[in-house]
Amino acid sequence: MAMALETFSSEPQAAQRKDTNGDVTIVLPADFQLESGDRLNTRHVKLRFHGNPNGPKVLCLGGISATRIVADGPGSGDALAEKGWWRDFVGYSAPVDLHSYCVIGFDFLPGNDTDTITITTHDQARALAYALSSTGVERLDSFIGSSYGGMVALAFASLFPERVGRLCVISAADRSHPAAIAQRGVQRRILALADSCEKPEEGVALARQLAMISYRSAEEFDKRFSGAVGPNSGDSYDVCDYLIARGKQCAMSLHCYMALSDSIDRHRVDPATITTPVLLIASDSDHLVFPKDMQTLQLALAGQSEYREISSLYGHDAFLKEIHSIGAILADHLAESC
C-alpha cells in the first residue's frame, strides 16, 4: 500500500562518496522513517554502477542474500576482486550486456543495523528511490527483480510509476503464500533461539540450511544426491553435507536475516496500482512462489503484462541457474525496454 511516508522533508542530496569500483554511498535523511515507525541506526546505503555509464539504466535486485555487486568486479579468473551474485547473467557479452547497459545494484536495508527492525518492501523502494535521485538517476529504463528483489520492484512501481519504464519480475508475486510463510516462521524461531543462546552464527547457518530446502526442487535433490550414509547413527548424508556447507557460506547477520525474512512475509502490493508494463517469469518447479500465484498477479495488474513460465529442475533458484532460458528472455525484454 502506498503511504504518506513515500516522501521526505529533505531533498535528495549529492552522493556522499563515489569509489573507483563504481560504489556510491548515500546517507538517507534524518527524517527517513519506516512504515513500522522504526528508524534505522545506520542510514548509509550503497549503490554500485556497472558497465556502460551512458547506456540505458537497468536496476537488478536479487534474493535477500544478494548485494549491490551484481556483476564481477575488477580482474578476471582467480584474480577477481569480487564475484557478482548474478555474474552469469550480467557481464560483458552476457544476456545483460555491460557493453550496452548501465546496471545498478543496491544493498538492501537494514545494512549493518545491530537491532532487529521491521522493514517492508515499500521501505526498500523508498530508500532506493532516494538513493537513485541522489546520484542523478530519476528514471530507470528497466527494473529486473528476482525473488525478494522482485517484490521490491513491484513496490517501487506501485509508489513511483513515473520512474521506471518496464518491470521484469522473476519468481515473485504481490504477496507471500501461507506455506512459504510457515517455513520462514520456523527459520525465524531458530534465529530467536540461537540469539537467546548467544550463538547467532550457528542460528543463521541453520536457518539458511532450512531455506535451501525450499529454494530447490525435490527432483533436483533426487538427481543430485544418493542418500548414502555412513555406518554409524549420526553420520551425515551427502545432501546434509551440501546444506551444511551452504549454511556456513551465509554472511548475513542474525538481525539482518530476521528483518529480511519478516519483510518477505509482510510483503503486500496492490496489483491495481501498477500501471508499468510487467514481464513475469515463473519456474514450474518453484514451491516457494507458486506459478499460479504469479498468474493470478498477472490478471490483476492494471497495466500491460506478459507471463512466461520456464521448465526447470532448480525450483525457486531457477533465476540463478537457468542461464540460457531466462537469459534469452531477459535479452529480449531489454531490447524492447531500451
C-alpha positions as CSV (number, residue, x, y, z in Angstrom):
1,M,0.0,0.0,0.0
2,A,1.3,3.5,-0.8
3,M,1.6,5.7,2.3
4,A,2.5,9.3,3.0
5,L,5.9,8.0,4.1
6,E,7.0,7.9,0.4
7,T,8.2,11.5,0.6
8,F,10.8,13.1,2.9
9,S,11.2,16.7,4.1
10,S,14.8,16.5,2.9
11,E,15.5,16.9,-0.8
12,P,17.9,14.2,-2.2
13,Q,21.5,15.4,-1.8
14,A,24.5,14.8,-4.0
15,A,26.0,11.3,-3.4
16,Q,28.3,11.4,-0.4
17,R,31.1,9.3,-1.8
18,K,32.0,7.8,-5.2
19,D,34.5,5.0,-5.3
20,T,36.7,3.8,-8.2
21,N,34.9,0.4,-8.2
22,G,31.6,2.0,-9.0
23,D,30.2,2.2,-5.5
24,V,28.3,5.3,-4.4
25,T,27.5,5.8,-0.7
26,I,24.4,7.8,0.2
27,V,23.1,9.0,3.6
28,L,19.4,8.7,4.0
29,P,17.8,11.8,5.5
30,A,17.4,12.0,9.3
31,D,13.6,12.0,8.9
32,F,13.6,8.7,7.0
33,Q,11.0,6.6,8.9
34,L,10.0,3.1,8.2
35,E,6.3,2.1,7.8
36,S,6.5,0.4,11.2
37,G,7.6,3.7,12.9
38,D,11.1,2.2,13.4
39,R,14.2,4.3,12.5
40,L,17.5,3.0,11.1
41,N,20.5,3.2,13.3
42,T,22.7,3.2,10.2
43,R,21.4,5.5,7.4
44,H,24.2,4.8,4.9
45,V,23.1,2.9,1.8
46,K,25.2,1.8,-1.2
47,L,24.6,1.6,-4.9
48,R,27.0,0.1,-7.4
49,F,27.2,1.1,-11.1
50,H,28.4,-1.5,-13.6
51,G,29.1,-1.3,-17.3
52,N,28.4,1.5,-19.7
53,P,27.7,4.7,-17.8
54,N,26.0,6.2,-20.8
55,G,23.8,3.2,-21.5
56,P,20.2,2.6,-20.6
57,K,19.7,2.3,-16.8
58,V,18.9,-1.2,-15.6
59,L,18.4,-1.9,-11.9
60,C,19.0,-5.6,-10.9
61,L,17.9,-6.9,-7.4
62,G,18.0,-10.5,-6.2
63,G,17.2,-12.5,-3.1
64,I,17.8,-11.5,0.4
65,S,21.4,-12.6,0.3
66,A,22.1,-10.6,-2.9
67,T,24.1,-7.3,-2.7
68,R,24.9,-4.3,-4.9
69,I,27.7,-6.4,-6.5
70,V,25.6,-7.8,-9.4
71,A,28.5,-8.4,-11.9
72,D,32.1,-9.4,-11.3
73,G,34.4,-6.7,-10.0
74,P,37.8,-5.8,-11.4
75,G,40.2,-8.5,-12.6
76,S,39.5,-11.9,-14.1
77,G,39.6,-15.6,-13.3
78,D,41.2,-16.3,-9.9
79,A,42.3,-12.7,-9.7
80,L,38.7,-11.5,-9.4
81,A,38.4,-9.0,-6.5
82,E,34.7,-9.6,-6.2
83,K,32.2,-12.1,-7.7
84,G,28.9,-10.8,-8.7
85,W,25.8,-12.6,-7.4
86,W,24.3,-12.6,-10.9
87,R,27.6,-12.9,-12.8
88,D,26.3,-15.5,-15.3
89,F,23.5,-13.2,-16.4
90,V,25.2,-9.7,-16.1
91,G,28.6,-9.1,-17.7
92,Y,30.4,-8.2,-20.9
93,S,28.7,-10.2,-23.7
94,A,26.3,-11.8,-21.1
95,P,22.5,-11.7,-21.6
96,V,22.5,-8.3,-19.8
97,D,25.5,-7.0,-21.7
98,L,27.6,-4.4,-19.8
99,H,28.9,-3.1,-23.2
100,S,25.4,-1.7,-23.7
101,Y,23.8,-1.2,-20.4
102,C,24.4,0.7,-17.1
103,V,23.5,-1.9,-14.5
104,I,22.8,-0.7,-11.0
105,G,22.9,-2.8,-7.8
106,F,21.6,-1.9,-4.3
107,D,22.3,-3.2,-0.8
108,F,19.0,-3.9,1.0
109,L,18.1,-2.2,4.3
110,P,18.9,-2.7,7.2
111,G,22.6,-2.8,6.3
112,N,24.7,-3.1,9.4
113,D,22.0,-2.4,12.0
114,T,22.5,-4.2,15.2
115,D,18.8,-4.4,16.1
116,T,16.0,-6.4,14.5
117,I,13.7,-3.8,13.0
118,T,10.5,-4.1,10.9
119,I,11.1,-3.3,7.2
120,T,8.7,-3.6,4.3
121,T,9.3,-3.8,0.6
122,H,7.8,-0.3,0.3
123,D,10.5,0.9,2.7
124,Q,13.2,-0.6,0.5
125,A,11.6,1.1,-2.5
126,R,11.6,4.5,-0.9
127,A,15.2,4.2,0.2
128,L,16.1,3.1,-3.3
129,A,14.3,6.0,-4.9
130,Y,16.1,8.5,-2.7
131,A,19.5,6.9,-3.4
132,L,18.9,6.9,-7.2
133,S,17.8,10.6,-7.1
134,S,21.0,11.4,-5.1
135,T,23.0,10.0,-8.0
136,G,21.0,11.8,-10.6
137,V,19.1,8.8,-11.8
138,E,15.4,9.9,-11.9
139,R,14.2,7.2,-14.2
140,L,15.1,3.5,-14.9
141,D,14.7,2.1,-18.3
142,S,14.1,-1.4,-16.7
143,F,13.9,-2.8,-13.2
144,I,14.7,-6.5,-13.1
145,G,13.9,-8.1,-9.7
146,S,14.2,-11.7,-8.7
147,S,12.7,-13.3,-5.6
148,Y,12.8,-10.6,-2.8
149,G,14.1,-8.2,-5.4
150,G,11.0,-8.8,-7.5
151,M,8.8,-7.9,-4.5
152,V,10.8,-4.6,-4.1
153,A,10.4,-4.0,-7.9
154,L,6.6,-4.3,-7.6
155,A,6.6,-2.0,-4.6
156,F,8.7,0.5,-6.4
157,A,6.4,0.6,-9.5
158,S,3.4,1.0,-7.2
159,L,4.9,4.0,-5.4
160,F,6.9,5.6,-8.3
161,P,5.3,4.6,-11.6
162,E,6.8,7.5,-13.4
163,R,10.3,6.4,-12.5
164,V,10.5,3.1,-14.3
165,G,9.9,2.1,-18.0
166,R,9.3,-1.6,-17.6
167,L,9.5,-4.3,-14.9
168,C,10.8,-7.8,-15.2
169,V,9.7,-9.8,-12.1
170,I,11.2,-13.3,-11.7
171,S,9.9,-15.7,-9.0
172,A,7.9,-13.1,-7.0
173,A,4.3,-12.2,-6.5
174,D,2.2,-9.5,-4.8
175,R,2.2,-11.4,-1.5
176,S,3.7,-14.5,0.1
177,H,2.0,-17.9,0.1
178,P,1.0,-19.1,3.6
179,A,3.0,-22.3,3.0
180,A,6.1,-20.2,2.4
181,I,5.3,-18.0,5.4
182,A,5.2,-21.2,7.6
183,Q,8.7,-22.2,6.5
184,R,10.2,-18.8,7.2
185,G,8.4,-18.6,10.5
186,V,10.3,-21.8,11.6
187,Q,13.6,-20.2,10.4
188,R,13.0,-17.1,12.5
189,R,12.2,-19.2,15.6
190,I,15.6,-20.9,15.0
191,L,17.2,-17.5,14.9
192,A,15.5,-16.3,18.1
193,L,16.6,-19.5,19.9
194,A,20.2,-19.1,18.7
195,D,20.2,-15.4,19.7
196,S,19.0,-16.4,23.2
197,C,21.8,-19.0,23.4
198,E,24.3,-16.4,22.2
199,K,25.1,-18.4,19.1
200,P,24.0,-16.1,16.3
201,E,26.3,-17.5,13.6
202,E,25.0,-21.1,14.2
203,G,21.4,-19.9,14.1
204,V,22.0,-18.1,10.7
205,A,23.7,-21.2,9.3
206,L,20.9,-23.5,10.4
207,A,18.1,-21.1,9.1
208,R,19.9,-20.9,5.8
209,Q,20.1,-24.7,5.5
210,L,16.3,-24.9,6.0
211,A,15.8,-22.2,3.5
212,M,17.9,-24.0,0.9
213,I,15.4,-27.0,1.0
214,S,12.7,-24.6,-0.1
215,Y,14.8,-22.9,-2.8
216,R,15.5,-26.1,-4.7
217,S,13.2,-28.8,-6.1
218,A,12.7,-32.4,-4.8
219,E,13.5,-33.5,-8.4
220,E,16.9,-31.8,-8.2
221,F,17.7,-33.4,-4.9
222,D,16.8,-36.8,-6.2
223,K,19.0,-36.4,-9.3
224,R,21.9,-34.8,-7.4
225,F,22.2,-36.8,-4.1
226,S,22.4,-40.6,-3.5
227,G,21.2,-40.6,0.1
228,A,24.2,-42.7,1.1
229,V,25.2,-42.5,4.8
230,G,28.0,-43.9,6.9
231,P,27.7,-47.0,9.1
232,N,27.0,-45.2,12.4
233,S,24.0,-43.3,13.8
234,G,24.5,-39.6,13.4
235,D,26.7,-39.9,10.3
236,S,25.9,-37.2,7.8
237,Y,24.1,-37.9,4.5
238,D,25.5,-36.3,1.3
239,V,22.5,-34.0,1.0
240,C,23.1,-32.8,4.6
241,D,26.8,-32.1,3.8
242,Y,25.6,-29.9,1.0
243,L,23.2,-28.0,3.2
244,I,25.7,-27.6,6.0
245,A,28.2,-26.1,3.5
246,R,25.7,-23.7,2.2
247,G,24.7,-22.6,5.7
248,K,28.3,-21.8,6.5
249,Q,28.6,-19.6,3.4
250,C,25.8,-17.3,4.5
251,A,27.4,-14.0,5.5
252,M,24.3,-12.1,6.8
253,S,24.0,-11.1,10.5
254,L,21.2,-12.6,12.6
255,H,19.4,-9.3,12.8
256,C,19.5,-8.7,9.1
257,Y,18.3,-12.2,8.3
258,M,15.5,-11.8,10.8
259,A,14.4,-8.5,9.3
260,L,14.5,-9.5,5.7
261,S,12.8,-12.9,6.3
262,D,10.0,-11.0,8.0
263,S,9.9,-8.4,5.2
264,I,9.1,-11.1,2.7
265,D,6.2,-12.4,4.8
266,R,4.6,-8.9,5.3
267,H,5.0,-8.0,1.6
268,R,1.7,-6.7,0.1
269,V,1.3,-4.8,-3.1
270,D,-2.0,-3.9,-4.7
271,P,-1.6,-5.0,-8.4
272,A,-4.2,-2.5,-9.4
273,T,-1.8,0.3,-8.6
274,I,0.9,-1.0,-11.0
275,T,0.4,0.6,-14.4
276,T,4.0,0.0,-15.6
277,P,4.4,-2.8,-18.2
278,V,5.4,-6.0,-16.4
279,L,7.0,-9.2,-17.6
280,L,6.5,-12.1,-15.2
281,I,8.8,-15.1,-15.3
282,A,8.0,-18.2,-13.2
283,S,9.6,-21.6,-12.7
284,D,7.3,-24.6,-13.0
285,S,9.1,-26.4,-10.1
286,D,9.0,-23.4,-7.7
287,H,7.4,-24.4,-4.4
288,L,8.1,-21.1,-2.7
289,V,6.5,-18.7,-5.1
290,F,4.0,-20.9,-7.0
291,P,3.4,-20.2,-10.7
292,K,-0.4,-20.0,-10.1
293,D,0.2,-17.0,-7.8
294,M,2.1,-15.2,-10.5
295,Q,-0.6,-16.0,-13.0
296,T,-3.1,-14.5,-10.6
297,L,-0.9,-11.4,-10.2
298,Q,-0.8,-11.0,-14.0
299,L,-4.6,-11.0,-14.2
300,A,-4.8,-8.3,-11.5
301,L,-2.2,-5.9,-12.9
302,A,-3.5,-2.6,-14.1
303,G,-1.0,-2.2,-17.0
304,Q,0.2,-4.3,-19.9
305,S,1.7,-7.6,-18.7
306,E,3.1,-10.8,-20.0
307,Y,3.6,-14.2,-18.2
308,R,6.3,-16.6,-19.1
309,E,6.9,-20.0,-17.4
310,I,10.1,-22.0,-17.8
311,S,10.7,-25.6,-17.1
312,S,13.5,-26.1,-14.5
313,L,14.9,-28.6,-12.0
314,Y,16.0,-25.8,-9.8
315,G,12.8,-24.6,-8.2
316,H,12.9,-21.1,-6.8
317,D,16.6,-20.8,-7.6
318,A,15.9,-21.0,-11.4
319,F,16.7,-17.3,-11.6
320,L,20.3,-18.1,-10.6
321,K,20.7,-21.3,-12.6
322,E,18.7,-21.2,-15.9
323,I,21.2,-19.0,-17.8
324,H,20.0,-19.9,-21.3
325,S,16.2,-19.9,-20.9
326,I,15.9,-16.9,-18.6
327,G,18.9,-15.2,-20.2
328,A,17.2,-15.2,-23.6
329,I,14.0,-13.8,-22.2
330,L,16.0,-11.0,-20.4
331,A,17.8,-10.1,-23.6
332,D,14.5,-9.8,-25.5
333,H,13.0,-7.8,-22.6
334,L,15.8,-5.3,-22.6
335,A,15.7,-4.9,-26.4
336,E,12.1,-3.9,-26.0
337,S,12.7,-1.7,-22.9
338,C,15.7,0.2,-24.0
